[in-house]
Amino acid sequence: MQKSSEFGSCVLDVIQRRRSRRACAVMMVETDKIHSLFEAARWAPSSLNEQPWFYIYATRDQDLWNKIFEALKEGNKLWARNAPLLICSFVRKNYIRFDSPNPAARYDLGAANAFLSLQAAHLGLNVHQMAGFDQQVIIKNLGVPDRYEPVIIMAIGYLGDVSSLPENLQAREYAPRERFVEEEFVMNKSFVE
């Protein structure tokens, strides 16, 4: 499958700037910027306007940060230990109005996380989303009720010194950002034509 580092069409500057870096500066993220991230997530679209997302965040100076950090897989702990802000994102499994499973919940959370990530890029922050964590540890450490499911943990901060990372991660930081070209995931015909 073909990939490219070039933008094939005009997109917003904030989309062009957004990256998932691992090197974090130790500088704390300001409270108003943290609230701005969640305000952006708040305005994401969702099925039936259910807004099935839920977030627990912690700054590095809180014991809660350690409870989230502890759930990360070892490969993520190597670099996320410097992140001044960790956010665990959850979905509410059922619709509020129907009390039946919401099959769009994860999709909607993805939209909210995308809005949050773009707001972060706009504010000069970096977001690195991680699926590499132990769900059972998060559930235990945060006392998560059964109506919620942990989906993604995000490490957020200002960009730090890449040389502070292990060599294999330094190489990934300097690698060009590549994506599949549009022809690999978009068609103007059905699968059977």
Buried (B, 14 or more C-beta within 10 A) or exposed (E): EEEEEEEEEEEEEBEEEBEBBBBBBEEBBEEEBBEBBBEBBEEBEBBEEBBBBBBBBBBBEEEBBEBBBBBBEEEBBBBBEBBBBBBBBBBBBBBEEEEEEBEBBBBBBBBBBBBBBBBBBBBEBBBBBBEBBBEEBBBEBBEBEEEBBBBBBBBBBBBBEBEBBEEEBBEEBEEEEEEEBEEEEEEEEEEEE
